Structures are given as C-alpha cells and as structure tokens.
Amino acid sequence: MIDSSAFKIDQFVVEADIKGFFDNIGWEWTERMLEQRVADGATTSEADGDMELLWAHRQ
C-alpha cells in the first residue's frame, strides 16, 4: 500500500514589501556582513557608488 501523504507537495505564497524592506535595512550592518563574506573586498568597494545611489533615492 502506498501512503499518498508522502507525495503531498506544499505550496506557499509569500507577500513582501520590497520597498519597505530597503527603506528600513541597516546599511552599516549590511556593509559589515559583505566585508566578512567577500574574500577580496572588491564587492564592497565597488558597491559604494550603488549605496550612495540608494541613499539618494531614499531622500
């Protein structure tokens, strides 16, 4: 006998406010985490311009 519940597939719908997330993100913490995770450090220095654009967009 085959248990049909073993083949059940769960489906989820996630609703997220992306703009609200980026409005409230801790940028200093994010930069520190990137510096820890990226071995060569290039990403954080290259992202400085992008971060400035994001900050300008917030205001």
LUMLUMDREN-2810 file (N, C-alpha, C; in Angstrom, 1 decimal):
<atoms>
<atom><aa>M</aa><ch>A</ch><at>N</at><xx>0.8</xx><yy>-1.2</yy><zz>0.0</zz></atom>
<atom><aa>M</aa><ch>A</ch><at>CA</at><xx>0.0</xx><yy>0.0</yy><zz>0.0</zz></atom>
<atom><aa>M</aa><ch>A</ch><at>C</at><xx>0.9</xx><yy>1.2</yy><zz>0.0</zz></atom>
<atom><aa>I</aa><ch>A</ch><at>N</at><xx>0.6</xx><yy>2.2</yy><zz>-0.8</zz></atom>
<atom><aa>I</aa><ch>A</ch><at>CA</at><xx>1.3</xx><yy>3.5</yy><zz>-0.9</zz></atom>
<atom><aa>I</aa><ch>A</ch><at>C</at><xx>0.6</xx><yy>4.6</yy><zz>-0.1</zz></atom>
<atom><aa>D</aa><ch>A</ch><at>N</at><xx>1.4</xx><yy>5.2</yy><zz>0.7</zz></atom>
<atom><aa>D</aa><ch>A</ch><at>CA</at><xx>0.8</xx><yy>6.4</yy><zz>1.5</zz></atom>
<atom><aa>D</aa><ch>A</ch><at>C</at><xx>0.8</xx><yy>7.6</yy><zz>0.6</zz></atom>
<atom><aa>S</aa><ch>A</ch><at>N</at><xx>-0.4</xx><yy>8.1</yy><zz>0.3</zz></atom>
<atom><aa>S</aa><ch>A</ch><at>CA</at><xx>-0.5</xx><yy>9.2</yy><zz>-0.6</zz></atom>
<atom><aa>S</aa><ch>A</ch><at>C</at><xx>0.0</xx><yy>10.5</yy><zz>0.0</zz></atom>
<atom><aa>S</aa><ch>A</ch><at>N</at><xx>0.1</xx><yy>10.6</yy><zz>1.4</zz></atom>
<atom><aa>S</aa><ch>A</ch><at>CA</at><xx>0.6</xx><yy>11.8</yy><zz>2.0</zz></atom>
<atom><aa>S</aa><ch>A</ch><at>C</at><xx>2.1</xx><yy>12.0</yy><zz>1.8</zz></atom>
<atom><aa>A</aa><ch>A</ch><at>N</at><xx>2.8</xx><yy>10.9</yy><zz>1.4</zz></atom>
<atom><aa>A</aa><ch>A</ch><at>CA</at><xx>4.2</xx><yy>11.0</yy><zz>1.2</zz></atom>
<atom><aa>A</aa><ch>A</ch><at>C</at><xx>4.5</xx><yy>11.8</yy><zz>-0.1</zz></atom>
<atom><aa>F</aa><ch>A</ch><at>N</at><xx>3.5</xx><yy>11.9</yy><zz>-1.0</zz></atom>
<atom><aa>F</aa><ch>A</ch><at>CA</at><xx>3.7</xx><yy>12.6</yy><zz>-2.2</zz></atom>
<atom><aa>F</aa><ch>A</ch><at>C</at><xx>3.1</xx><yy>14.0</yy><zz>-2.2</zz></atom>
<atom><aa>K</aa><ch>A</ch><at>N</at><xx>2.6</xx><yy>14.4</yy><zz>-1.1</zz></atom>
<atom><aa>K</aa><ch>A</ch><at>CA</at><xx>2.0</xx><yy>15.8</yy><zz>-1.0</zz></atom>
<atom><aa>K</aa><ch>A</ch><at>C</at><xx>3.0</xx><yy>16.9</yy><zz>-1.2</zz></atom>
<atom><aa>I</aa><ch>A</ch><at>N</at><xx>2.7</xx><yy>17.8</yy><zz>-2.0</zz></atom>
<atom><aa>I</aa><ch>A</ch><at>CA</at><xx>3.6</xx><yy>19.0</yy><zz>-2.2</zz></atom>
<atom><aa>I</aa><ch>A</ch><at>C</at><xx>3.0</xx><yy>20.2</yy><zz>-1.6</zz></atom>
<atom><aa>D</aa><ch>A</ch><at>N</at><xx>3.7</xx><yy>20.8</yy><zz>-0.7</zz></atom>
<atom><aa>D</aa><ch>A</ch><at>CA</at><xx>3.3</xx><yy>22.0</yy><zz>0.0</zz></atom>
<atom><aa>D</aa><ch>A</ch><at>C</at><xx>3.6</xx><yy>23.2</yy><zz>-0.9</zz></atom>
<atom><aa>Q</aa><ch>A</ch><at>N</at><xx>2.6</xx><yy>24.2</yy><zz>-1.0</zz></atom>
<atom><aa>Q</aa><ch>A</ch><at>CA</at><xx>2.8</xx><yy>25.4</yy><zz>-1.7</zz></atom>
<atom><aa>Q</aa><ch>A</ch><at>C</at><xx>2.6</xx><yy>26.6</yy><zz>-0.8</zz></atom>
<atom><aa>F</aa><ch>A</ch><at>N</at><xx>3.5</xx><yy>27.6</yy><zz>-1.0</zz></atom>
<atom><aa>F</aa><ch>A</ch><at>CA</at><xx>3.4</xx><yy>28.8</yy><zz>-0.1</zz></atom>
<atom><aa>F</aa><ch>A</ch><at>C</at><xx>3.3</xx><yy>30.0</yy><zz>-1.0</zz></atom>
<atom><aa>V</aa><ch>A</ch><at>N</at><xx>2.6</xx><yy>31.0</yy><zz>-0.6</zz></atom>
<atom><aa>V</aa><ch>A</ch><at>CA</at><xx>2.6</xx><yy>32.3</yy><zz>-1.2</zz></atom>
<atom><aa>V</aa><ch>A</ch><at>C</at><xx>3.2</xx><yy>33.3</yy><zz>-0.2</zz></atom>
<atom><aa>V</aa><ch>A</ch><at>N</at><xx>4.2</xx><yy>34.0</yy><zz>-0.6</zz></atom>
<atom><aa>V</aa><ch>A</ch><at>CA</at><xx>4.8</xx><yy>34.9</yy><zz>0.3</zz></atom>
<atom><aa>V</aa><ch>A</ch><at>C</at><xx>4.6</xx><yy>36.3</yy><zz>-0.2</zz></atom>
<atom><aa>E</aa><ch>A</ch><at>N</at><xx>4.1</xx><yy>37.2</yy><zz>0.6</zz></atom>
<atom><aa>E</aa><ch>A</ch><at>CA</at><xx>3.9</xx><yy>38.6</yy><zz>0.2</zz></atom>
<atom><aa>E</aa><ch>A</ch><at>C</at><xx>4.9</xx><yy>39.4</yy><zz>0.9</zz></atom>
<atom><aa>A</aa><ch>A</ch><at>N</at><xx>5.6</xx><yy>40.2</yy><zz>0.2</zz></atom>
<atom><aa>A</aa><ch>A</ch><at>CA</at><xx>6.7</xx><yy>41.0</yy><zz>0.8</zz></atom>
<atom><aa>A</aa><ch>A</ch><at>C</at><xx>6.7</xx><yy>42.4</yy><zz>0.3</zz></atom>
<atom><aa>D</aa><ch>A</ch><at>N</at><xx>7.0</xx><yy>43.4</yy><zz>1.2</zz></atom>
<atom><aa>D</aa><ch>A</ch><at>CA</at><xx>7.1</xx><yy>44.8</yy><zz>0.8</zz></atom>
<atom><aa>D</aa><ch>A</ch><at>C</at><xx>8.5</xx><yy>45.1</yy><zz>0.5</zz></atom>
<atom><aa>I</aa><ch>A</ch><at>N</at><xx>9.0</xx><yy>44.9</yy><zz>-0.7</zz></atom>
<atom><aa>I</aa><ch>A</ch><at>CA</at><xx>10.4</xx><yy>45.1</yy><zz>-1.0</zz></atom>
<atom><aa>I</aa><ch>A</ch><at>C</at><xx>10.9</xx><yy>46.5</yy><zz>-0.7</zz></atom>
<atom><aa>K</aa><ch>A</ch><at>N</at><xx>10.1</xx><yy>47.5</yy><zz>-1.1</zz></atom>
<atom><aa>K</aa><ch>A</ch><at>CA</at><xx>10.5</xx><yy>48.9</yy><zz>-0.9</zz></atom>
<atom><aa>K</aa><ch>A</ch><at>C</at><xx>10.6</xx><yy>49.1</yy><zz>0.6</zz></atom>
<atom><aa>G</aa><ch>A</ch><at>N</at><xx>9.6</xx><yy>48.6</yy><zz>1.3</zz></atom>
<atom><aa>G</aa><ch>A</ch><at>CA</at><xx>9.7</xx><yy>48.8</yy><zz>2.8</zz></atom>
<atom><aa>G</aa><ch>A</ch><at>C</at><xx>10.9</xx><yy>48.2</yy><zz>3.4</zz></atom>
<atom><aa>F</aa><ch>A</ch><at>N</at><xx>11.3</xx><yy>47.0</yy><zz>2.9</zz></atom>
<atom><aa>F</aa><ch>A</ch><at>CA</at><xx>12.5</xx><yy>46.4</yy><zz>3.4</zz></atom>
<atom><aa>F</aa><ch>A</ch><at>C</at><xx>13.7</xx><yy>47.2</yy><zz>3.2</zz></atom>
<atom><aa>F</aa><ch>A</ch><at>N</at><xx>13.9</xx><yy>47.7</yy><zz>2.0</zz></atom>
<atom><aa>F</aa><ch>A</ch><at>CA</at><xx>15.0</xx><yy>48.5</yy><zz>1.7</zz></atom>
<atom><aa>F</aa><ch>A</ch><at>C</at><xx>15.0</xx><yy>49.9</yy><zz>2.3</zz></atom>
<atom><aa>D</aa><ch>A</ch><at>N</at><xx>13.8</xx><yy>50.4</yy><zz>2.7</zz></atom>
<atom><aa>D</aa><ch>A</ch><at>CA</at><xx>13.7</xx><yy>51.6</yy><zz>3.4</zz></atom>
<atom><aa>D</aa><ch>A</ch><at>C</at><xx>14.2</xx><yy>51.5</yy><zz>4.8</zz></atom>
<atom><aa>N</aa><ch>A</ch><at>N</at><xx>14.1</xx><yy>50.3</yy><zz>5.4</zz></atom>
<atom><aa>N</aa><ch>A</ch><at>CA</at><xx>14.4</xx><yy>50.0</yy><zz>6.8</zz></atom>
<atom><aa>N</aa><ch>A</ch><at>C</at><xx>15.6</xx><yy>49.2</yy><zz>7.0</zz></atom>
<atom><aa>I</aa><ch>A</ch><at>N</at><xx>16.4</xx><yy>48.8</yy><zz>6.0</zz></atom>
<atom><aa>I</aa><ch>A</ch><at>CA</at><xx>17.5</xx><yy>48.0</yy><zz>6.1</zz></atom>
<atom><aa>I</aa><ch>A</ch><at>C</at><xx>18.7</xx><yy>48.8</yy><zz>6.9</zz></atom>
<atom><aa>G</aa><ch>A</ch><at>N</at><xx>19.4</xx><yy>48.1</yy><zz>7.7</zz></atom>
<atom><aa>G</aa><ch>A</ch><at>CA</at><xx>20.6</xx><yy>48.7</yy><zz>8.3</zz></atom>
<atom><aa>G</aa><ch>A</ch><at>C</at><xx>21.8</xx><yy>48.6</yy><zz>7.4</zz></atom>
<atom><aa>W</aa><ch>A</ch><at>N</at><xx>22.1</xx><yy>49.7</yy><zz>6.8</zz></atom>
<atom><aa>W</aa><ch>A</ch><at>CA</at><xx>23.1</xx><yy>49.7</yy><zz>5.7</zz></atom>
<atom><aa>W</aa><ch>A</ch><at>C</at><xx>24.5</xx><yy>49.4</yy><zz>6.3</zz></atom>
<atom><aa>E</aa><ch>A</ch><at>N</at><xx>24.8</xx><yy>50.0</yy><zz>7.5</zz></atom>
<atom><aa>E</aa><ch>A</ch><at>CA</at><xx>26.1</xx><yy>49.8</yy><zz>8.2</zz></atom>
<atom><aa>E</aa><ch>A</ch><at>C</at><xx>26.3</xx><yy>48.3</yy><zz>8.4</zz></atom>
<atom><aa>W</aa><ch>A</ch><at>N</at><xx>25.2</xx><yy>47.6</yy><zz>9.0</zz></atom>
<atom><aa>W</aa><ch>A</ch><at>CA</at><xx>25.3</xx><yy>46.2</yy><zz>9.2</zz></atom>
<atom><aa>W</aa><ch>A</ch><at>C</at><xx>25.5</xx><yy>45.4</yy><zz>7.9</zz></atom>
<atom><aa>T</aa><ch>A</ch><at>N</at><xx>24.8</xx><yy>45.8</yy><zz>6.9</zz></atom>
<atom><aa>T</aa><ch>A</ch><at>CA</at><xx>24.9</xx><yy>45.1</yy><zz>5.6</zz></atom>
<atom><aa>T</aa><ch>A</ch><at>C</at><xx>26.3</xx><yy>45.2</yy><zz>5.0</zz></atom>
<atom><aa>E</aa><ch>A</ch><at>N</at><xx>26.9</xx><yy>46.4</yy><zz>5.1</zz></atom>
<atom><aa>E</aa><ch>A</ch><at>CA</at><xx>28.3</xx><yy>46.5</yy><zz>4.7</zz></atom>
<atom><aa>E</aa><ch>A</ch><at>C</at><xx>29.3</xx><yy>45.7</yy><zz>5.4</zz></atom>
<atom><aa>R</aa><ch>A</ch><at>N</at><xx>29.1</xx><yy>45.6</yy><zz>6.8</zz></atom>
<atom><aa>R</aa><ch>A</ch><at>CA</at><xx>30.0</xx><yy>44.8</yy><zz>7.6</zz></atom>
<atom><aa>R</aa><ch>A</ch><at>C</at><xx>29.8</xx><yy>43.3</yy><zz>7.2</zz></atom>
<atom><aa>M</aa><ch>A</ch><at>N</at><xx>28.6</xx><yy>42.9</yy><zz>7.0</zz></atom>
<atom><aa>M</aa><ch>A</ch><at>CA</at><xx>28.4</xx><yy>41.5</yy><zz>6.6</zz></atom>
<atom><aa>M</aa><ch>A</ch><at>C</at><xx>29.0</xx><yy>41.2</yy><zz>5.2</zz></atom>
<atom><aa>L</aa><ch>A</ch><at>N</at><xx>28.9</xx><yy>42.1</yy><zz>4.3</zz></atom>
<atom><aa>L</aa><ch>A</ch><at>CA</at><xx>29.5</xx><yy>41.9</yy><zz>3.0</zz></atom>
<atom><aa>L</aa><ch>A</ch><at>C</at><xx>31.0</xx><yy>41.8</yy><zz>3.1</zz></atom>
<atom><aa>E</aa><ch>A</ch><at>N</at><xx>31.6</xx><yy>42.7</yy><zz>3.9</zz></atom>
<atom><aa>E</aa><ch>A</ch><at>CA</at><xx>33.1</xx><yy>42.7</yy><zz>4.1</zz></atom>
<atom><aa>E</aa><ch>A</ch><at>C</at><xx>33.5</xx><yy>41.3</yy><zz>4.7</zz></atom>
<atom><aa>Q</aa><ch>A</ch><at>N</at><xx>32.7</xx><yy>40.8</yy><zz>5.6</zz></atom>
<atom><aa>Q</aa><ch>A</ch><at>CA</at><xx>33.1</xx><yy>39.5</yy><zz>6.2</zz></atom>
<atom><aa>Q</aa><ch>A</ch><at>C</at><xx>33.0</xx><yy>38.3</yy><zz>5.2</zz></atom>
<atom><aa>R</aa><ch>A</ch><at>N</at><xx>32.0</xx><yy>38.4</yy><zz>4.3</zz></atom>
<atom><aa>R</aa><ch>A</ch><at>CA</at><xx>31.6</xx><yy>37.3</yy><zz>3.4</zz></atom>
<atom><aa>R</aa><ch>A</ch><at>C</at><xx>32.4</xx><yy>37.3</yy><zz>2.1</zz></atom>
<atom><aa>V</aa><ch>A</ch><at>N</at><xx>32.8</xx><yy>38.5</yy><zz>1.6</zz></atom>
<atom><aa>V</aa><ch>A</ch><at>CA</at><xx>33.5</xx><yy>38.6</yy><zz>0.3</zz></atom>
<atom><aa>V</aa><ch>A</ch><at>C</at><xx>35.0</xx><yy>38.7</yy><zz>0.6</zz></atom>
<atom><aa>A</aa><ch>A</ch><at>N</at><xx>35.7</xx><yy>37.7</yy><zz>0.1</zz></atom>
<atom><aa>A</aa><ch>A</ch><at>CA</at><xx>37.1</xx><yy>37.5</yy><zz>0.4</zz></atom>
<atom><aa>A</aa><ch>A</ch><at>C</at><xx>38.0</xx><yy>38.6</yy><zz>-0.1</zz></atom>
<atom><aa>D</aa><ch>A</ch><at>N</at><xx>37.8</xx><yy>39.1</yy><zz>-1.3</zz></atom>
<atom><aa>D</aa><ch>A</ch><at>CA</at><xx>38.7</xx><yy>40.0</yy><zz>-1.9</zz></atom>
<atom><aa>D</aa><ch>A</ch><at>C</at><xx>38.3</xx><yy>41.5</yy><zz>-1.6</zz></atom>
<atom><aa>G</aa><ch>A</ch><at>N</at><xx>37.2</xx><yy>41.7</yy><zz>-1.0</zz></atom>
<atom><aa>G</aa><ch>A</ch><at>CA</at><xx>36.8</xx><yy>43.1</yy><zz>-0.7</zz></atom>
<atom><aa>G</aa><ch>A</ch><at>C</at><xx>36.3</xx><yy>43.9</yy><zz>-1.8</zz></atom>
<atom><aa>A</aa><ch>A</ch><at>N</at><xx>36.5</xx><yy>43.4</yy><zz>-3.0</zz></atom>
<atom><aa>A</aa><ch>A</ch><at>CA</at><xx>36.1</xx><yy>44.2</yy><zz>-4.2</zz></atom>
<atom><aa>A</aa><ch>A</ch><at>C</at><xx>34.7</xx><yy>44.6</yy><zz>-4.3</zz></atom>
<atom><aa>T</aa><ch>A</ch><at>N</at><xx>33.8</xx><yy>43.7</yy><zz>-3.9</zz></atom>
<atom><aa>T</aa><ch>A</ch><at>CA</at><xx>32.4</xx><yy>44.0</yy><zz>-4.0</zz></atom>
<atom><aa>T</aa><ch>A</ch><at>C</at><xx>32.0</xx><yy>45.2</yy><zz>-3.1</zz></atom>
<atom><aa>T</aa><ch>A</ch><at>N</at><xx>32.5</xx><yy>45.3</yy><zz>-1.9</zz></atom>
<atom><aa>T</aa><ch>A</ch><at>CA</at><xx>32.1</xx><yy>46.4</yy><zz>-1.1</zz></atom>
<atom><aa>T</aa><ch>A</ch><at>C</at><xx>32.6</xx><yy>47.7</yy><zz>-1.6</zz></atom>
<atom><aa>S</aa><ch>A</ch><at>N</at><xx>33.8</xx><yy>47.7</yy><zz>-2.1</zz></atom>
<atom><aa>S</aa><ch>A</ch><at>CA</at><xx>34.3</xx><yy>49.0</yy><zz>-2.6</zz></atom>
<atom><aa>S</aa><ch>A</ch><at>C</at><xx>33.6</xx><yy>49.4</yy><zz>-3.9</zz></atom>
<atom><aa>E</aa><ch>A</ch><at>N</at><xx>33.3</xx><yy>48.4</yy><zz>-4.7</zz></atom>
<atom><aa>E</aa><ch>A</ch><at>CA</at><xx>32.5</xx><yy>48.7</yy><zz>-6.0</zz></atom>
<atom><aa>E</aa><ch>A</ch><at>C</at><xx>31.1</xx><yy>49.1</yy><zz>-5.7</zz></atom>
<atom><aa>A</aa><ch>A</ch><at>N</at><xx>30.6</xx><yy>48.6</yy><zz>-4.6</zz></atom>
<atom><aa>A</aa><ch>A</ch><at>CA</at><xx>29.2</xx><yy>48.9</yy><zz>-4.2</zz></atom>
<atom><aa>A</aa><ch>A</ch><at>C</at><xx>29.0</xx><yy>50.2</yy><zz>-3.6</zz></atom>
<atom><aa>D</aa><ch>A</ch><at>N</at><xx>30.1</xx><yy>50.9</yy><zz>-3.2</zz></atom>
<atom><aa>D</aa><ch>A</ch><at>CA</at><xx>29.9</xx><yy>52.2</yy><zz>-2.6</zz></atom>
<atom><aa>D</aa><ch>A</ch><at>C</at><xx>29.1</xx><yy>53.2</yy><zz>-3.4</zz></atom>
<atom><aa>G</aa><ch>A</ch><at>N</at><xx>29.3</xx><yy>53.2</yy><zz>-4.7</zz></atom>
<atom><aa>G</aa><ch>A</ch><at>CA</at><xx>28.6</xx><yy>54.1</yy><zz>-5.6</zz></atom>
<atom><aa>G</aa><ch>A</ch><at>C</at><xx>27.1</xx><yy>53.7</yy><zz>-5.6</zz></atom>
<atom><aa>D</aa><ch>A</ch><at>N</at><xx>26.9</xx><yy>52.4</yy><zz>-5.6</zz></atom>
<atom><aa>D</aa><ch>A</ch><at>CA</at><xx>25.5</xx><yy>51.9</yy><zz>-5.6</zz></atom>
<atom><aa>D</aa><ch>A</ch><at>C</at><xx>24.8</xx><yy>52.3</yy><zz>-4.3</zz></atom>
<atom><aa>M</aa><ch>A</ch><at>N</at><xx>25.5</xx><yy>52.2</yy><zz>-3.2</zz></atom>
<atom><aa>M</aa><ch>A</ch><at>CA</at><xx>24.9</xx><yy>52.5</yy><zz>-1.9</zz></atom>
<atom><aa>M</aa><ch>A</ch><at>C</at><xx>24.6</xx><yy>54.0</yy><zz>-1.9</zz></atom>
<atom><aa>E</aa><ch>A</ch><at>N</at><xx>25.5</xx><yy>54.8</yy><zz>-2.4</zz></atom>
<atom><aa>E</aa><ch>A</ch><at>CA</at><xx>25.2</xx><yy>56.3</yy><zz>-2.5</zz></atom>
<atom><aa>E</aa><ch>A</ch><at>C</at><xx>23.9</xx><yy>56.5</yy><zz>-3.3</zz></atom>
<atom><aa>L</aa><ch>A</ch><at>N</at><xx>23.8</xx><yy>55.8</yy><zz>-4.4</zz></atom>
<atom><aa>L</aa><ch>A</ch><at>CA</at><xx>22.5</xx><yy>56.0</yy><zz>-5.2</zz></atom>
<atom><aa>L</aa><ch>A</ch><at>C</at><xx>21.3</xx><yy>55.6</yy><zz>-4.4</zz></atom>
<atom><aa>L</aa><ch>A</ch><at>N</at><xx>21.4</xx><yy>54.5</yy><zz>-3.7</zz></atom>
<atom><aa>L</aa><ch>A</ch><at>CA</at><xx>20.3</xx><yy>54.0</yy><zz>-2.9</zz></atom>
<atom><aa>L</aa><ch>A</ch><at>C</at><xx>19.9</xx><yy>55.0</yy><zz>-1.8</zz></atom>
<atom><aa>W</aa><ch>A</ch><at>N</at><xx>21.0</xx><yy>55.6</yy><zz>-1.1</zz></atom>
<atom><aa>W</aa><ch>A</ch><at>CA</at><xx>20.7</xx><yy>56.6</yy><zz>-0.1</zz></atom>
<atom><aa>W</aa><ch>A</ch><at>C</at><xx>20.1</xx><yy>57.8</yy><zz>-0.7</zz></atom>
<atom><aa>A</aa><ch>A</ch><at>N</at><xx>20.5</xx><yy>58.3</yy><zz>-1.9</zz></atom>
<atom><aa>A</aa><ch>A</ch><at>CA</at><xx>20.0</xx><yy>59.4</yy><zz>-2.5</zz></atom>
<atom><aa>A</aa><ch>A</ch><at>C</at><xx>18.5</xx><yy>59.2</yy><zz>-2.9</zz></atom>
<atom><aa>H</aa><ch>A</ch><at>N</at><xx>18.2</xx><yy>58.0</yy><zz>-3.3</zz></atom>
<atom><aa>H</aa><ch>A</ch><at>CA</at><xx>16.8</xx><yy>57.6</yy><zz>-3.7</zz></atom>
<atom><aa>H</aa><ch>A</ch><at>C</at><xx>15.9</xx><yy>57.6</yy><zz>-2.5</zz></atom>
<atom><aa>R</aa><ch>A</ch><at>N</at><xx>16.4</xx><yy>57.3</yy><zz>-1.3</zz></atom>
<atom><aa>R</aa><ch>A</ch><at>CA</at><xx>15.6</xx><yy>57.3</yy><zz>-0.1</zz></atom>
<atom><aa>R</aa><ch>A</ch><at>C</at><xx>15.2</xx><yy>58.7</yy><zz>0.3</zz></atom>
<atom><aa>Q</aa><ch>A</ch><at>N</at><xx>15.9</xx><yy>59.7</yy><zz>0.0</zz></atom>
<atom><aa>Q</aa><ch>A</ch><at>CA</at><xx>15.6</xx><yy>61.0</yy><zz>0.5</zz></atom>
<atom><aa>Q</aa><ch>A</ch><at>C</at><xx>14.8</xx><yy>61.8</yy><zz>-0.4</zz></atom>
</atoms>
